[in-house]
Amino acid sequence: MSIHFPAAHVCALILALALMVGCSNNPFRTATQATPISLTPPPGVAAPAHTLQQSPPALTAQQPSYSNVDGRQLEATLVRSRQESQLMQDEIGVLREQLASTSSQLAQTRTTQLPQSLPPGGNAATPTATQPQSLLSPALMQAGLMQAGLVQLSLPGVESRLDGTVVRLEIPSDRLFESGSASLLPGGAAILTQTSAELTRVFPRHFIGIEGHIDTEPLQNASWGSPHQLTAARASAVFDFFTSRTSLRQGQLFLVAHGSNHPVVSNATAAGRAKNRRIELVIYAEQAAGPD
């Protein structure tokens, strides 16, 4: 038995099948344009790592290596540099003190308007006819008289300076005594003899303090219990020498033992410690009673 369809129905069926299948040759199909694919991520979404632009690696600075440097050599160099720096500071301090003392002496001399030399046969306590005594205070008068006496002293190798109204003479202990003792050296006796002669000539009746000073190094001689004991013994040795072998009198001398309490420079260097070991002779403006 055969079934016959009308020709119109067959054509309609074929057209429907072609539209459903989507044949590329379908004359009734509308051509569509391909949408390009964007690699940019939407907001809030990180881009894939392989799409990011890679920057060249940063160059790291090459650090210096100290593996080949001798640490002991560096330490020795540092210690030497510190010692040299401290020595220079000590020397600068001494120069500053000397400059200040010189400036003070010059200012006092100009203020008092005293002559730079004494009349024949005179001494530091003898006023001159040209001295304006009524215009000067007692302190300025004393400073001027002591300054006038200071310039008359002739003591090579002994540092002298005006300190207010007193004159200070510094004698290194290393030139007077044996190391760590209060025994006078032969050269020390000669220095004290010359010093006594000058003091008798310029300051014949003035009070004189004999002050002992030392550095901060530990004492090598076990017979001294403290730095004050050693400085007291050394001051006593100078006192005994002056009173027994020179014309200076006991009534115008007195002793002071400072120990290491009054250094003039730092004790950090050997030069500073040597300068702090000293005997100071302090000449005062006041005079002891006695015959003219």
Summary of the structure (lengths in Angstrom):
residues: 292
radius of gyration: 51.0
end to end distance: 181.8
largest distance: 182.5
contacts: 706
relative contact order: 0.11
helix: 43%
strand: 13%
